[in-house]
Amino acid sequence: MDGIYFYWFSWIIWVVVTFFMNKTKKRTFISCWILLSITTSNVYVTVYQYDMSLTFVSILMGGFFLFSYIPRTTYHLFCAFTMMIGYSSILIWEGQAPIWLFMPRYILIPLIAILMVCLLAKGLYPRIAIILVGICSGELLYCHMLSDYYISKVIGEMVFFDTLLIILFGLICIEAIQTLKQNLVSIVQNYKRTHEKQTDIEVAK
């Protein structure tokens, strides 16, 4: 069942982007990017001695493309570097001592990644860019370390995409909850102001 989270969450995000975002070039680009990632998920290429998924390349390039649209690029690249080290360390931990993983990887890795990126950055797009570049770079680093021990591993397997999409879906849900909270607070504040104005008018009469 590897890949089921990737396909489900990819289609959910595509529906949200296509039908709920404003009709701009950004929406068109993100929508086509998601469809391209879904289409090429089972297509692999060989680069030097590494077998790599085209979807992995697409996601990594898209992450760097997002970096060109967010401020404080140097800081966010450093955050992505931190995420890369953290993700590759968890993979090494999982490979060497899996008994110490007190949660399933589909819960533990997304939970740690979401906590880290929420502490390091603000805003949905900077967080997504950090996750995409950091997690993909961590996967590259881990596969490179395995190759030093003559262990071959496909870069961008379905397990990796499942983990990545769970993280992205979690970030989108957090952003949606924060936006809803802000809207509710604004509605309550506007109601209080309107009520206070009506009360002042009645008192003045």
Phi and psi restraints in degrees (value plus and minus 20) as a CYANA .aco file:
   2 ASP   PHI     -81.8   -41.8
   2 ASP   PSI     114.4   154.4
   3 GLY   PHI      83.2   123.2
   3 GLY   PSI     -30.7     9.3
   4 ILE   PHI     -86.6   -46.6
   4 ILE   PSI     -58.8   -18.8
   5 TYR   PHI     -87.9   -47.9
   5 TYR   PSI     -57.4   -17.4
   6 PHE   PHI     -80.6   -40.6
   6 PHE   PSI     -69.7   -29.7
   7 TYR   PHI     -88.5   -48.5
   7 TYR   PSI     -63.4   -23.4
   8 TRP   PHI     -82.7   -42.7
   8 TRP   PSI     -72.1   -32.1
   9 PHE   PHI     -89.9   -49.9
   9 PHE   PSI     -52.1   -12.1
  10 SER   PHI     -82.9   -42.9
  10 SER   PSI     -64.8   -24.8
  11 TRP   PHI     -88.0   -48.0
  11 TRP   PSI     -57.5   -17.5
  12 ILE   PHI     -83.3   -43.3
  12 ILE   PSI     -65.4   -25.4
  13 ILE   PHI     -84.9   -44.9
  13 ILE   PSI     -58.6   -18.6
  14 TRP   PHI     -83.0   -43.0
  14 TRP   PSI     -61.6   -21.6
  15 VAL   PHI     -83.1   -43.1
  15 VAL   PSI     -63.8   -23.8
  16 VAL   PHI     -82.5   -42.5
  16 VAL   PSI     -65.0   -25.0
  17 VAL   PHI     -85.7   -45.7
  17 VAL   PSI     -64.2   -24.2
  18 THR   PHI     -91.4   -51.4
  18 THR   PSI     -58.3   -18.3
  19 PHE   PHI    -126.5   -86.5
  19 PHE   PSI     -31.4     8.6
  20 PHE   PHI    -139.5   -99.5
  20 PHE   PSI     -38.5     1.5
  21 MET   PHI    -100.5   -60.5
  21 MET   PSI     138.1   178.1
  22 ASN   PHI     -85.5   -45.5
  22 ASN   PSI     128.2   168.2
  23 LYS   PHI     -95.9   -55.9
  23 LYS   PSI      67.8   107.8
  24 THR   PHI    -150.7  -110.7
  24 THR   PSI     153.7   193.7
  25 LYS   PHI     -84.6   -44.6
  25 LYS   PSI     -52.1   -12.1
  26 LYS   PHI     -81.5   -41.5
  26 LYS   PSI     -64.0   -24.0
  27 ARG   PHI     -82.4   -42.4
  27 ARG   PSI     -63.0   -23.0
  28 THR   PHI     -83.0   -43.0
  28 THR   PSI     -62.3   -22.3
  29 PHE   PHI     -84.2   -44.2
  29 PHE   PSI     -67.5   -27.5
  30 ILE   PHI     -84.2   -44.2
  30 ILE   PSI     -60.6   -20.6
  31 SER   PHI     -82.6   -42.6
  31 SER   PSI     -66.4   -26.4
  32 CYS   PHI     -86.4   -46.4
  32 CYS   PSI     -55.8   -15.8
  33 TRP   PHI     -83.7   -43.7
  33 TRP   PSI     -62.9   -22.9
  34 ILE   PHI     -84.9   -44.9
  34 ILE   PSI     -63.4   -23.4
  35 LEU   PHI     -83.6   -43.6
  35 LEU   PSI     -59.7   -19.7
  36 LEU   PHI     -83.3   -43.3
  36 LEU   PSI     -61.1   -21.1
  37 SER   PHI     -84.3   -44.3
  37 SER   PSI     -59.8   -19.8
  38 ILE   PHI     -87.2   -47.2
  38 ILE   PSI     -62.1   -22.1
  39 THR   PHI     -86.3   -46.3
  39 THR   PSI     -58.0   -18.0
  40 THR   PHI    -117.1   -77.1
  40 THR   PSI      -2.9    37.1
  41 SER   PHI     -86.2   -46.2
  41 SER   PSI     -45.9    -5.9
  42 ASN   PHI    -128.2   -88.2
  42 ASN   PSI      -3.2    36.8
  43 VAL   PHI    -125.8   -85.8
  43 VAL   PSI     107.5   147.5
  44 TYR   PHI    -144.1  -104.1
  44 TYR   PSI     126.2   166.2
  45 VAL   PHI    -146.9  -106.9
  45 VAL   PSI     139.8   179.8
  46 THR   PHI    -129.2   -89.2
  46 THR   PSI     100.9   140.9
  47 VAL   PHI    -137.6   -97.6
  47 VAL   PSI      91.2   131.2
  48 TYR   PHI      37.1    77.1
  48 TYR   PSI    -139.9   -99.9
  49 GLN   PHI    -120.9   -80.9
  49 GLN   PSI      -9.9    30.1
  50 TYR   PHI    -125.2   -85.2
  50 TYR   PSI     115.1   155.1
  51 ASP   PHI    -113.0   -73.0
  51 ASP   PSI     105.8   145.8
  52 MET   PHI    -153.8  -113.8
  52 MET   PSI     119.6   159.6
  53 SER   PHI     -99.0   -59.0
  53 SER   PSI     121.5   161.5
  54 LEU   PHI     -86.5   -46.5
  54 LEU   PSI     -50.7   -10.7
  55 THR   PHI     -83.8   -43.8
  55 THR   PSI     -57.6   -17.6
  56 PHE   PHI     -80.6   -40.6
  56 PHE   PSI     -65.1   -25.1
  57 VAL   PHI     -82.8   -42.8
  57 VAL   PSI     -62.7   -22.7
  58 SER   PHI     -82.4   -42.4
  58 SER   PSI     -63.3   -23.3
  59 ILE   PHI     -87.1   -47.1
  59 ILE   PSI     -62.4   -22.4
  60 LEU   PHI     -84.3   -44.3
  60 LEU   PSI     -64.0   -24.0
  61 MET   PHI     -84.3   -44.3
  61 MET   PSI     -59.8   -19.8
  62 GLY   PHI     -83.3   -43.3
  62 GLY   PSI     -56.4   -16.4
  63 GLY   PHI     -82.9   -42.9
  63 GLY   PSI     -64.4   -24.4
  64 PHE   PHI     -86.7   -46.7
  64 PHE   PSI     -53.2   -13.2
  65 PHE   PHI     -85.1   -45.1
  65 PHE   PSI     -59.0   -19.0
  66 LEU   PHI     -84.1   -44.1
  66 LEU   PSI     -52.0   -12.0
  67 PHE   PHI     -82.3   -42.3
  67 PHE   PSI     -46.9    -6.9
  68 SER   PHI     -94.0   -54.0
  68 SER   PSI     -30.8     9.2
  69 TYR   PHI    -130.8   -90.8
  69 TYR   PSI     -18.3    21.7
  70 ILE   PHI    -132.5   -92.5
  70 ILE   PSI     130.0   170.0
  71 PRO   PHI     -96.7   -56.7
  71 PRO   PSI     151.4   191.4
  72 ARG   PHI      31.8    71.8
  72 ARG   PSI      35.3    75.3
  73 THR   PHI     -80.7   -40.7
  73 THR   PSI     -62.5   -22.5
  74 THR   PHI     -81.8   -41.8
  74 THR   PSI     -64.1   -24.1
  75 TYR   PHI     -83.4   -43.4
  75 TYR   PSI     -64.2   -24.2
  76 HIS   PHI     -89.9   -49.9
  76 HIS   PSI     -51.5   -11.5
  77 LEU   PHI     -86.0   -46.0
  77 LEU   PSI     -57.8   -17.8
  78 PHE   PHI     -84.4   -44.4
  78 PHE   PSI     -58.2   -18.2
  79 CYS   PHI     -82.7   -42.7
  79 CYS   PSI     -60.6   -20.6
  80 ALA   PHI     -84.4   -44.4
  80 ALA   PSI     -57.5   -17.5
  81 PHE   PHI     -83.3   -43.3
  81 PHE   PSI     -62.0   -22.0
  82 THR   PHI     -81.9   -41.9
  82 THR   PSI     -61.8   -21.8
  83 MET   PHI     -84.2   -44.2
  83 MET   PSI     -57.8   -17.8
  84 MET   PHI     -81.4   -41.4
  84 MET   PSI     -66.9   -26.9
  85 ILE   PHI     -83.9   -43.9
  85 ILE   PSI     -63.4   -23.4
  86 GLY   PHI     -84.0   -44.0
  86 GLY   PSI     -62.9   -22.9
  87 TYR   PHI     -87.9   -47.9
  87 TYR   PSI     -64.7   -24.7
  88 SER   PHI     -85.2   -45.2
  88 SER   PSI     -53.3   -13.3
  89 SER   PHI     -85.9   -45.9
  89 SER   PSI     -59.9   -19.9
  90 ILE   PHI     -84.7   -44.7
  90 ILE   PSI     -59.2   -19.2
  91 LEU   PHI     -84.8   -44.8
  91 LEU   PSI     -59.7   -19.7
  92 ILE   PHI     -84.7   -44.7
  92 ILE   PSI     -62.7   -22.7
  93 TRP   PHI     -79.1   -39.1
  93 TRP   PSI     -63.7   -23.7
  94 GLU   PHI     -85.7   -45.7
  94 GLU   PSI     -57.9   -17.9
  95 GLY   PHI     -94.4   -54.4
  95 GLY   PSI     -55.6   -15.6
  96 GLN   PHI    -108.3   -68.3
  96 GLN   PSI     -58.0   -18.0
  97 ALA   PHI    -160.2  -120.2
  97 ALA   PSI      48.3    88.3
  98 PRO   PHI     -83.6   -43.6
  98 PRO   PSI     -40.2    -0.2
  99 ILE   PHI     -86.8   -46.8
  99 ILE   PSI     -42.3    -2.3
 100 TRP   PHI    -102.3   -62.3
 100 TRP   PSI     -26.3    13.7
 101 LEU   PHI     -97.4   -57.4
 101 LEU   PSI      85.2   125.2
 102 PHE   PHI    -103.2   -63.2
 102 PHE   PSI     -20.3    19.7
 103 MET   PHI    -158.5  -118.5
 103 MET   PSI     139.2   179.2
 104 PRO   PHI     -81.0   -41.0
 104 PRO   PSI     129.0   169.0
 105 ARG   PHI     -82.5   -42.5
 105 ARG   PSI     -49.0    -9.0
 106 TYR   PHI     -91.4   -51.4
 106 TYR   PSI     -30.2     9.8
 107 ILE   PHI    -128.1   -88.1
 107 ILE   PSI     -65.9   -25.9
 108 LEU   PHI     -86.6   -46.6
 108 LEU   PSI     -72.5   -32.5
 109 ILE   PHI     -84.5   -44.5
 109 ILE   PSI     -68.1   -28.1
 110 PRO   PHI     -80.1   -40.1
 110 PRO   PSI     -58.1   -18.1
 111 LEU   PHI     -83.0   -43.0
 111 LEU   PSI     -66.6   -26.6
 112 ILE   PHI     -85.0   -45.0
 112 ILE   PSI     -63.2   -23.2
 113 ALA   PHI     -84.5   -44.5
 113 ALA   PSI     -62.8   -22.8
 114 ILE   PHI     -85.5   -45.5
 114 ILE   PSI     -62.4   -22.4
 115 LEU   PHI     -81.7   -41.7
 115 LEU   PSI     -63.7   -23.7
 116 MET   PHI     -83.1   -43.1
 116 MET   PSI     -69.0   -29.0
 117 VAL   PHI     -90.9   -50.9
 117 VAL   PSI     -50.4   -10.4
 118 CYS   PHI     -89.7   -49.7
 118 CYS   PSI     -50.5   -10.5
 119 LEU   PHI     -96.8   -56.8
 119 LEU   PSI     -50.4   -10.4
 120 LEU   PHI    -106.9   -66.9
 120 LEU   PSI     -50.8   -10.8
 121 ALA   PHI    -161.1  -121.1
 121 ALA   PSI     140.9   180.9
 122 LYS   PHI    -141.3  -101.3
 122 LYS   PSI     125.4   165.4
 123 GLY   PHI      75.9   115.9
 123 GLY   PSI     128.8   168.8
 124 LEU   PHI     -89.1   -49.1
 124 LEU   PSI     -68.8   -28.8
 125 TYR   PHI     -87.1   -47.1
 125 TYR   PSI     -62.2   -22.2
 126 PRO   PHI     -80.8   -40.8
 126 PRO   PSI     -58.5   -18.5
 127 ARG   PHI     -86.3   -46.3
 127 ARG   PSI     -62.0   -22.0
 128 ILE   PHI     -84.3   -44.3
 128 ILE   PSI     -62.4   -22.4
 129 ALA   PHI     -81.9   -41.9
 129 ALA   PSI     -62.9   -22.9
 130 ILE   PHI     -82.8   -42.8
 130 ILE   PSI     -63.5   -23.5
 131 ILE   PHI     -84.1   -44.1
 131 ILE   PSI     -68.0   -28.0
 132 LEU   PHI     -81.3   -41.3
 132 LEU   PSI     -71.0   -31.0
 133 VAL   PHI     -91.0   -51.0
 133 VAL   PSI     -62.3   -22.3
 134 GLY   PHI     -87.0   -47.0
 134 GLY   PSI     -68.0   -28.0
 135 ILE   PHI     -88.0   -48.0
 135 ILE   PSI     -62.9   -22.9
 136 CYS   PHI     -84.4   -44.4
 136 CYS   PSI     -61.1   -21.1
 137 SER   PHI     -85.5   -45.5
 137 SER   PSI     -57.6   -17.6
 138 GLY   PHI     -83.4   -43.4
 138 GLY   PSI     -58.2   -18.2
 139 GLU   PHI     -84.4   -44.4
 139 GLU   PSI     -61.9   -21.9
 140 LEU   PHI     -81.9   -41.9
 140 LEU   PSI     -65.1   -25.1
 141 LEU   PHI     -83.0   -43.0
 141 LEU   PSI     -62.4   -22.4
 142 TYR   PHI     -85.3   -45.3
 142 TYR   PSI     -64.1   -24.1
 143 CYS   PHI     -85.8   -45.8
 143 CYS   PSI     -55.2   -15.2
 144 HIS   PHI     -85.9   -45.9
 144 HIS   PSI     -60.7   -20.7
 145 MET   PHI     -85.3   -45.3
 145 MET   PSI     -56.5   -16.5
 146 LEU   PHI     -86.3   -46.3
 146 LEU   PSI     -56.3   -16.3
 147 SER   PHI     -86.0   -46.0
 147 SER   PSI     -45.9    -5.9
 148 ASP   PHI     -85.5   -45.5
 148 ASP   PSI     -43.4    -3.4
 149 TYR   PHI    -123.4   -83.4
 149 TYR   PSI      -2.3    37.7
 150 TYR   PHI      39.9    79.9
 150 TYR   PSI      17.2    57.2
 151 ILE   PHI    -130.2   -90.2
 151 ILE   PSI      98.0   138.0
 152 SER   PHI    -111.0   -71.0
 152 SER   PSI     118.2   158.2
 153 LYS   PHI    -165.4  -125.4
 153 LYS   PSI     115.1   155.1
 154 VAL   PHI     -91.6   -51.6
 154 VAL   PSI     111.4   151.4
 155 ILE   PHI    -104.5   -64.5
 155 ILE   PSI      94.1   134.1
 156 GLY   PHI      75.6   115.6
 156 GLY   PSI      29.7    69.7
 157 GLU   PHI     -98.3   -58.3
 157 GLU   PSI     148.7   188.7
 158 MET   PHI     -83.8   -43.8
 158 MET   PSI     -50.8   -10.8
 159 VAL   PHI     -82.2   -42.2
 159 VAL   PSI     -60.2   -20.2
 160 PHE   PHI     -84.3   -44.3
 160 PHE   PSI     -65.0   -25.0
 161 PHE   PHI     -85.4   -45.4
 161 PHE   PSI     -56.6   -16.6
 162 ASP   PHI     -78.9   -38.9
 162 ASP   PSI     -68.3   -28.3
 163 THR   PHI     -81.8   -41.8
 163 THR   PSI     -63.9   -23.9
 164 LEU   PHI     -83.4   -43.4
 164 LEU   PSI     -64.5   -24.5
 165 LEU   PHI     -90.3   -50.3
 165 LEU   PSI     -51.7   -11.7
 166 ILE   PHI     -83.1   -43.1
 166 ILE   PSI     -61.3   -21.3
 167 ILE   PHI     -82.7   -42.7
 167 ILE   PSI     -67.9   -27.9
 168 LEU   PHI     -83.7   -43.7
 168 LEU   PSI     -61.9   -21.9
 169 PHE   PHI     -84.7   -44.7
 169 PHE   PSI     -57.5   -17.5
 170 GLY   PHI     -83.6   -43.6
 170 GLY   PSI     -61.5   -21.5
 171 LEU   PHI     -84.7   -44.7
 171 LEU   PSI     -60.7   -20.7
 172 ILE   PHI     -85.3   -45.3
 172 ILE   PSI     -59.8   -19.8
 173 CYS   PHI     -83.7   -43.7
 173 CYS   PSI     -61.6   -21.6
 174 ILE   PHI     -82.8   -42.8
 174 ILE   PSI     -62.7   -22.7
 175 GLU   PHI     -83.9   -43.9
 175 GLU   PSI     -60.3   -20.3
 176 ALA   PHI     -84.4   -44.4
 176 ALA   PSI     -60.6   -20.6
 177 ILE   PHI     -85.5   -45.5
 177 ILE   PSI     -62.1   -22.1
 178 GLN   PHI     -84.7   -44.7
 178 GLN   PSI     -61.0   -21.0
 179 THR   PHI     -84.6   -44.6
 179 THR   PSI     -63.2   -23.2
 180 LEU   PHI     -82.4   -42.4
 180 LEU   PSI     -60.4   -20.4
 181 LYS   PHI     -82.7   -42.7
 181 LYS   PSI     -63.9   -23.9
 182 GLN   PHI     -83.4   -43.4
 182 GLN   PSI     -60.2   -20.2
 183 ASN   PHI     -85.4   -45.4
 183 ASN   PSI     -60.6   -20.6
 184 LEU   PHI     -85.3   -45.3
 184 LEU   PSI     -61.1   -21.1
 185 VAL   PHI     -82.7   -42.7
 185 VAL   PSI     -61.7   -21.7
 186 SER   PHI     -83.8   -43.8
 186 SER   PSI     -61.3   -21.3
 187 ILE   PHI     -82.8   -42.8
 187 ILE   PSI     -64.0   -24.0
 188 VAL   PHI     -84.4   -44.4
 188 VAL   PSI     -62.5   -22.5
 189 GLN   PHI     -84.4   -44.4
 189 GLN   PSI     -62.3   -22.3
 190 ASN   PHI     -84.3   -44.3
 190 ASN   PSI     -58.0   -18.0
 191 TYR   PHI     -84.7   -44.7
 191 TYR   PSI     -62.6   -22.6
 192 LYS   PHI     -83.6   -43.6
 192 LYS   PSI     -62.3   -22.3
 193 ARG   PHI     -83.8   -43.8
 193 ARG   PSI     -62.8   -22.8
 194 THR   PHI     -83.6   -43.6
 194 THR   PSI     -61.9   -21.9
 195 HIS   PHI     -84.7   -44.7
 195 HIS   PSI     -60.5   -20.5
 196 GLU   PHI     -85.3   -45.3
 196 GLU   PSI     -59.4   -19.4
 197 LYS   PHI     -84.9   -44.9
 197 LYS   PSI     -62.9   -22.9
 198 GLN   PHI     -82.8   -42.8
 198 GLN   PSI     -59.2   -19.2
 199 THR   PHI     -84.9   -44.9
 199 THR   PSI     -61.9   -21.9
 200 ASP   PHI     -83.4   -43.4
 200 ASP   PSI     -58.6   -18.6
 201 ILE   PHI     -85.8   -45.8
 201 ILE   PSI     -62.2   -22.2
 202 GLU   PHI     -84.7   -44.7
 202 GLU   PSI     -58.7   -18.7
 203 VAL   PHI     -86.4   -46.4
 203 VAL   PSI     -59.9   -19.9
 204 ALA   PHI     -85.5   -45.5
 204 ALA   PSI     -54.3   -14.3
